[in-house]
């Protein structure tokens, strides 16, 4: 379990299980309750790794920008895991370097505000 301002989990499966599944559910099918948590299972928007990276670094609707609490390696691991599991078969894996570039891009845009 994570403690402090950064996630300690390693690997996409562990990150998903301990960070993402709380909202998106262990089967990634999402939930509706106090808020709406969209399904990641079979989500066609995941075809774009750039979309997933943008959501992790900037947030979307009620999802906070959790990528800021992850290393570039963790970001790449969880993005690749979600895009290749739960009925998703997007196998064009991203690297930690691509995660770093997306982080810089998201940070530059937020600095402009």
N, C-alpha and C positions, 0 to 999 in steps of 0.2 A: 504494500500500500504506500502511496506517495505521502511524503511529509514535507512541508515547506513550500516555497514558491515555485519549485520545479518538480516535474514528475520523475520519479526514480525508476519507473518501469522500463524494461528493455524489450525490444522486439515488438512487432506489430500486434501479435495476438495478445500479449500481456497488456499493452497499452489500450487496445480496444476493450478488453475485458475489465480493466480497472478504471478507465477514464470514459470511454465512449458509451459503453453498454448501460451505464446508469440512466441515460436518457434514451438512447436509440434501441435499447434492450439487447439482451445477450444474443438473440437471433437476428439482430439488425433490422427488425421489421417495424421499428418505431412504436410510438404510443401516443394516445391522446388522453389528457387528464387535466392537470393544472395548467399545462401548456401542450402544444403540439410538437412532437418530436418526430420528424420525418423518417421514413424508412430509408436505410442505406442498401438494403437487400434489393437487388434488381434495379437500382436507380440509374437511369440512363445518363443523368448529369455527371456520373462518375467516369464516363468515357473521357472526360477532360480532366487530366491531372491538374491543370492550371486552375480549374474550378475548385477542386478539393483543397488545393494549397491556399487559394484566396479565402476560402471559408475558414480554414484553420488559422490563418494569420489576421484576418479582418473580422471574422465572425459573420453571422447571417441571422437575421431575425432575432430569436432569443438565444442563439448559440454564441457564447463568448469566444473571443480569439484565443483559443487554447494553445495554438502553435507557439505563442510567446513563452509558454512554460515548458517547451520541449526543445531538445537539441536538434540540429539539422538531421542527424541520424535517426532520432526518434520520429521526427516528422516524416521522413522518407519511409521508415518502417511501417508506420500506421497507415499512411496513404496507400502504400503498395499492398498491405494486408486487406484493407477494406475494398480496394479495387479488384482484388483477386479471390475474394471469398463471398459468401452469402448470395450466391447466384450471379455474382459479377465475374466477368472473365476478361478484364482489361489487364493484359500482361505486359504492357510497355512500362516497366518499372522506372521510377524516378530515383535519382541518386541524392545523397546528402548535399552535393554541390548544387543541384537544381533546387532543393529545398532552401538552401542558403540564398540563392539568387531571388527566389520568391519572397523570402523574408525581407531582403534589402528593398525590393520593389514595394512591398506593402508598407514598410517603415518609411520609405521616402515619400510615399503618397500621404501617409498620416502626418508627416512633418510639415507638409505643404499647407495643412489646414490652419 
